[in-house]
C-alpha cells in the first residue's frame, strides 16, 4: 500500500457507543495497513472525524472542528476525512461547503476506509463514498481497554418521527452469532472484563442460522456461557416494544448480566408518543416497568426523555413528570427536540420557543435529580461489586468505579486496581456519586 510506515492518523469520535466501537475497529484496520495512531493533530497525515447526526448540537460540533481543521490545512498538508452518520446524511453539502475535506465516507463503506485513504494520498484525489449497500460488521472492536462495546446489530426499523437513524444507518441487520462469540472469546483472553452488546434496538437481534433463529435472549445466553466467571455483560439500547420476559428471566438468573436496563420512554403523553410513532402508550410502558421490577430483583432502570417535541403542551409535560414518578427512574438522559431534515417530524416545524423548552427541561432535570438521589440513598450502607475504572481527576489517591446498576463510586485506592472488580461499602453520597471504602 505504498510507503505507509511513517504515516500517522488521528480519529476523533462523536456521538453514540456504536461510533466508539467502530472507531476502535478502524484503529486496528489502519494499523494493519501500516499506519500509526497519534493523539496530536499537528502530527497527523490523516485526520478522521467519525460523526453523529442524531442531534443538531452534535453536527454543530463537527462544523466547529471542520473550521479548526480548515485553518490547520492552510498551514500544513494533511488529508481530512469525514465519516459516519453526518457524512451519510449530507455528503454533498460537506464537500461543497468545506473544499478542504478530501474524503467523505458513509456508514456502509467504513470498512474500506484504509483503501480509500490510500487512493486519496497516492493519487491526490478528492471523493465521496456514501452509497447504501449491505452493512459490513467489523470483527475486532478491541480498544485496548478492559471494557469493550460489541455491535451485534445495526440499523433500525422503527422510524420514530423525530429520528434520523433509519435514514443514515439503514434497516436492521443482525451479526452472525458465531462471529460475535468468537470475538468475545478473543477479547476476554486480552483481559476484557466488561462487554456491552450494542444495537440501535438491541432486543430486535434476530439471525437465521441452519434454518433456526437466534434471537436476543439466546445470544445473551450464549455470551454468558462463553465468558469467564468474573465478567460483566451489559446491553444497549432496548426499545420498550422488544424487551421480552425471557430477557428479564435471564438477567435475574445470570450473575454476569448487570442489573441495569436502559429503556428510553421519550415522553409521558400518549398524544405525543403517537405523534412520535413510538408504538406504545404510557400505560404499556408503565406496565412493562412493573413487570421488570417484579421479575428482576434489585434492578436499576434508566431512560431517555425528549422535551419540546412539536405540539407539546404544558399538560403533556405534566404527564411526563407523573410517568417519571411512577416509573421511579434511577437516572435519565434528558434532551430537547431539534428538527432533523429528512424525518417526518421536520414537516411539523419547530413551534416551541427555545426558552420554553429550557424551562420545561429544567423541571424534568429537577425531578430526576430528586428521584436519582432517593434511589441511591436506598443503597447506602450496602456492599457492592464495583469495577474500578480510572484514577479520580480530583484526587490521585482515589479511584472512580461503577456498580452493576451503572452508578459511580469513589473510593480510596491505587491505579493497580484499574480494570479489576472490588467490593466496596457504599457509605455516603456526593451529588449522584457514592463515596465508599473497600471491604
N, C-alpha and C positions, 0 to 999 in steps of 0.2 A: 504493500500500500504506500509506496513512496517512502521517503525518509521521515518517519514519524517519531523516531526515538527522542528528539528534542522538543516535540510539540506538547504544549500544555493546554489543558482545558479547565474551565470553571463552570459549574452548573449552579444556578440559583433556582430554588423550587418555591412555588407559591401554591396556596390552596390546600386541597384535601390530602388525606393519607395515601390515596391511590397515586397521586403525583409523587409523593415521597418514595413510595415503593418503586415506581417506575424510574425515578431518578437514580435510585440505588442500583437498579439493573443497568442503566445506561453507563454508570461509572465503570462497572465491571466489563461491559462490552467495549467501551472506548479503551480501557487499559489493555484488553486482549488484542486490540489493534495497534498497540504500541504507544498510546497516548499516556500522559502523566497528569494526574489531577493537581490543581493548585487552588489555594484559597484566596490568592491575591490577584485581583482583576488586572493590575498593570503588568502581570507576568504571563497572562493567558494569551495563547494564539487563537483560541476559540472560546467565546463566551456564549453559554446556552441558557436561555430563560425558559423554564418549564412552567407554563402559565395556567391560570384559573380563570373561568369565565362565569362562575356561579353568581357572583355579585359585582356590582359596578365598582365598589371600593377595591376589589382585587384587580380589576382591569386598570383602574386609575393608578395603582401602584406600579403596574407594568409600564404604563405610559411614562411615568416618572423615571423609571430605570432606563427606559429607552432614550429619554432625554439625556440622562447621565452618559450612557454609552455612545450616543451620537457625538457628544462633546469629546469623549475619550478618543473616538475614531479620528477626530481632526488632529490629534496629537501623535497617534501611532497606528500601525497597521495590524488589525486582527479581524477574525471573522465573527460576525454576530448572528446567532440563531435564535429564533422564537419558535417554541414548540408547544404542544398541548391544546387545551380547550379554547383559549383565546385565538391561537393560530388556526384552529379548525373553523372557528366562528367567523373571523374577519380577515382571512388571509390577504385578500386584495387590498383592503384598507391599510393593513400593516405595510405591505410592500410599497404602496403609493405614498403613504404619509411619512414613512421613515426609509428613505432610499439607502440609508446606511445598513439596513438589515440585509444580510447575504442569503439567508436560508430560512424558510418558514416550513415547519414540519407538523402535520396534524396528528391526531390520536391514532390513526390506523397505519401510520408509516414510521412510528417512533423506532421500531426495531431496525430500521435501515439507516439510522442517523449517521453511523460511522462511515458508511459508503457514500452518503450524500455529502458529508463534510470533506471526504477525500476529493470528490469532484469539485466542490467549491474551492478548495485550496489549490489543487493541481491545475485546474482549467480556468480558475478565477471567474467562475460562473456566479450567477445570482438567480435563484429559483425557489418555487413553492411546491411542496409535495403534500397535498391535503385531500387526495381523493378518498372517498369512503370505500373501504374494502372489508374483507373478513378481518376481524381483530386478531392479532397475534399476541399471545401471552409470553412474557419473558420467563425463563426457567430459573433465574437466580436473582433473588431480591435481597441478598445479604448486604447489610450496610456497614458491617464491621462492629455492630453493636450487639449487646446481649438481648435486645428487643428488636423484632422484625415484623413488618407488615407483609402479609402474603395475599395478593389478589387471587380470589378463587372464581370471580365472575366479573363481567364488565358490561356496562351499558344499563339501560333502564326502559321498561315497557309501560311505565305508569302515566307519563305525560301530565304531571301536575301542571296546572295552567301557568304558574309563575316560573317554572324551572326550565333551564336551557339544557340540562344534562342529556336528555334523549337525543337532542339535535346535534350535540357535539361529540357524544360518546356512542351513539347508535343504540340499537336494540340489545336486549340481554343475551349474553353468550357465556356459557359456563366452561370452566377449565377442566381438562382431563384429571380425574381424581388420582390416577396413578402418578402423574407428574407432580401433583400437589404433595402427595405423601413422600415421594422421592426427594423433593426439595426440602420438606420439613425434616426428614431424617438427616440430610446433609447439614442443615442449619443447627440442629441440636448437637451434632458432632463438633461443630465450630464453637459451641458454647452458648448458643441462643437459649434463653430460659423463658422468654415470653413471646408468644406468637399471636398476632392479631389477624384473623381471616377477614379479608376485605371484599366488599361488593357495594355497588350503589344501592342494591337491595339484596343484601347477603342471604336472607332467608329464601329468596327465589331460586337459589342454586339448584340446578337440575341437569344432570349429564347422563346421556344414554350410553351404556357400555354392555356389549354382548346381549342386546335385547332387553336389558334391565336398566331401570333408572336409579341413579344415586342422587338422593335429594339432600337438602341441607342437614337434617338431623343425622343422616348416615355419614356424610363427610365429616361432621363434627365428631361423631363417634370414632371414625377411622383415625382422625388426627389424635384424639385422646389415646387410642390404642397404640399409636406409633410414636409416642413421645415419652421420654424418660419420666420417672416418678415426679421429680421436682421441677415441673414445667407449668406455666400458666398459659391458658388459651383464652383469648378474647375474640369478639367478632363485632363488625360494624358494616353497614348500618341496617337496622331492622325496620321494615315498613309494617305498620300495625296490622295490615291485612294478611301478612305472611307468617307471623310468629306462631308456631304450632305448639300443641300440647306436648308432642314428643320432644321438642327442644327444651321446654320447661322441665320435663321429667329428667332429661339428660343433665341439665345444669344442677338439679337437686341431687342426682346420684353421683356425678363425676366430680371429684375434688379438684381436678386440673382446670376445669372450666370456671372462670371467675364469676362471682355472683354479682354481675353488673350487666344491665341491658340498657342500651341507648335506643329509645323508642320515640322518634320525632312525632309530636302531635300536630304541630304547626299552628293550630288555633282551637278555641273553645266554642266557637259559634257554628251551629250546623249550616247556617246560611253561607257563611264564609267558607267552611270546609267543602260545601257543594260547589261553590264558585271556583275553589282551588282544584277541584277534581281529585280529592284525596281518597274517595271510595269508602268512607266510613263516617259515622256520626259521633258526636261527643259521647253518647250513651254506649256505642260499640267500644270506643276507646277505653272508657272508664270500666266497662265490664272486663275488658282484656287485662287491664292493670290489676283488677281484683283477682282474676284467675291466676295471674303471675304471682301475686303475693300469697295466694292460697297454696300454690304448687311448690314455690321455692322459698325456703326459709332464709331469712337474713339477706334478702336481695336489695340492691340499690338500683333505682330507675332514674335515668336522666333523659332529657328531651331537647327538642328544638322548638322555638316559638317565633313565629313570623308576625310582626306588628306592622299595621299601616297598609294592609292589603286593600286594593281599591274597593270602595263601598263599605269599609269597616266603620261602624258607628260606635258611640260610647257604650251602648248596651252589649255590643259584640265583645268589647274589651272586658266588660263585667263578667260575661260568660266565660271568658278565658281565665280570668282571675279565680273564678269559682272552680273551674276544672282543675287548675293548678293545686288548689287547696284539697280538692277531693282526691286527686292522684298522689298528692304529697311527694312531689319530685325531690330527689336528692340534689339535683342540680339541673340547670337549663342553659342552653346556648340561645340567647335572645338577640334577634336581629331585625332590622327594619326592611320593609319592602322597597326594592328599587326595580324599575321596569327593565326587562331584558328583551331586546328586539329579537323577534323570531318566535316568542312564546305567545300563547293565546291571551294571557293577561295584559300583554303590551297594548292590545287594542282597547283596553279599559282605561288607558291613560294613567295618570298618577295624581288623582284629585286631592289626596290628603296632604295638607301642608307639612313641611319638614318639622316645624316646631311642634305640631300636634303629634306627629309620630314619636318625637323625642319625649314629650310629656307622657304619652302612653307607655313607651318603653320603660321610663323611669319607674312608673307604678309597678310594672311587671318585675323589673330588677329588684325593687324593694321587697316585694312579696317573696320572690325566690330566695333572697338573702335570708329572710326570716325562716323560711322552710328548710333551707340548707343547714342553717345554724341549729335549728331544733332537732333535725335528724342526726346531725353529728354529735350533739350533746348526749343523745341516747346511747352512743357507743363509748362514751368516756368511761374510764376505769377498766375497760376490756383489754385483753391481749389480742393483737392482730398480726397475721403474717404480712410482712412488708417486703417489697422488692426495692433494695437500695439503688437509687438511680443516678444521683450526682452529688457532688460536694456543694453545700449551700453557698450561694454567692455572698450572703451577708456575714457568714461565719465559717471559716475554713475548718473549724473543729466539729462542724455539724454536717449531717447527711440528710438529703432530701429523698424521701422514698414514697412509694404508692401502695395503698392497700388493694385487695382484690375488688373492693367497691369503687375503685377509681378515685380515691380521696388521698390528698397529700399529707405526709407526716414528716416532721423534722425531729431528728434525734442526734445525740452525741455519737460520734463515730469517726472512722478514718477512711481514706479512699480505697483501702484494701477490700472494703465491704461492697464497693460498687459492682452491680451485676449479681449480687447474692441475695438470698432470702434471709431475713432475720425476724425474730419475734419481738414485737415492740408493745409496751403497755401505753395505751392512749390516755395521757394524763390531763391535758388541757387543750384549749383551742385559742389560736391566734388568727382572727378572721375566720376563713374557712379551712385553715391548715391546722392539723393536730400537732401538738408538741408531745413527745413521748420519750420513753427510755427503753433500752434493750433489756429484755428479761433474761 
